[in-house]
Amino acid sequence: MPRILSSLLVLVVAWGLWSGHGEPLIVGFGALSCLAVFGISRRMDRVVGEQPLDYGLALRSLGYLPWLLLQIVKSNLDVARLIVGSAPTVHSHLIRVQADQATELGRVIYANSITLTPGTITLDLRGQDLLVHALTRSAAEGVQEGEMGRRVSRLEGQG
Amino acid sequence: MMIVDALSWVLLVGGSLLCVVGGLGLLRLPDVYTRAHAAGINDTLGSWAILLGLMLQAGLGLVTVKLAMIGLFMALVGPVSSHALLKAAYAHGVRVQSSDEEPADVD
């Protein structure tokens, strides 16, 4: 029940913010499309299985996202400096990184966080193994140092 | 409102410059793997800076909410597309040049 209510609430709020209209006809269409999307996503539950609903994760992400944003800004500037430098000194290579987050969601957040920071892109996630392409040695060291992985583990609250 | 205007222009010009650098990276870097990192600049800080600059121009309102939603979608979709692109390249045997080791195959 909290699941149904929260997903309907998110859909209605999203519709309202996107449209900004108040005419009965348009609102009627909005209500219909919210119901349609709700129905489709309920069907999706049967395909991928019910995903756990974790309000704590949303709260804890308030601590994680600013840190991630700072890393993204830093690595953006690193890659930009590399590109405009007189001769780009790339050391293109693959590294293996251990993702020891407890949940699948945690590992996916970790893999996507690595990709979001320019300089490192996750090629594959299999079990606990991440295959990461790094643009430079220092980008690779940044991931292997493991700070991001620890923060994601804290984010998921270990189970 | 001078300060907001100035900040907004700094963000707009800075974001545009970053996007140009990302495009330059596509030309200067040697192969698909390294070029994807350059495109990552446009996906993240380049577009976010421009969106933030536009939000400051729009002020508090629905337009700003929509711009924020676009930024959120970029943050969710950008990494997925870079990942899919490079995974496809790797699976189809594009070699990573100057790599120290070649880990096992990806399918």
Interface residues (C-beta under 8 A of the other chain):
Chain A: L17 W18 G20 I72 V73 N76 L77 V79 A80 I83 V84 P88 V90 H91 S92 H93 L94 R96 A111 N112 T115 L116 T117 P118 G119 I121 T122 L123 D124 L131 H133 L135
Chain B: L18 V21 G22 L24 G25 R28 L29 P30 D31 Y33 T34 A36 H37 A38 G40 I41 T44 L45 G46 L62 V65 K66 M69 A75 G78 P79 V80 S82 H83 L86 K87 Y90 V96 Q97 S98 S99 D100 E101 E102 P103 V106
